[in-house]
Amino acid sequence: MLNKIPYSLKFLLIGSCIYTVFVLAYTLLVQPGNAQHKGDLSTGERLFKKNCSGCHLSGGNLIKAEKSIIGSKKILSKAVFKDFIDNPPPPMPKFKNLTSNPEQFNELYKYVTSLMGK
């Protein structure tokens, strides 16, 4: 039966399966809802994982690799970072919900700047 399926479709099916395994592993092992990790996370890290890690896993950028958080000039100051996440370029969504709460924003900024050391 597999001999009748075109090579390109086989490749697509295998790639989809691999992607699904990685997404499931990430969801089960890394997401903040995981009880064994939840107590270990700082507020900033929890906010990052909830709002940012979908595209910026480990401080990188899954959508545009050249726009990584690590090394970005957008986090050199809180003011620049706040302006950026309030009005980012597409496809990044706005995060005014984070910047409107100074305590949450400070914790997120502290965590994001800590990624520079990784």
Protein Blocks (a to p, Z undefined) as FASTA:
>chain_A
ZZmpcfklmmmmmmmmmmmmmmmmmmmmmmmklmklmmmpcfklmmmmmmmmmmmgghia
fklmmlcfbhpaklmpmklmmmmmmmccdfbdcfkkmmmpmklmmmmmmmmmmmmmZZ
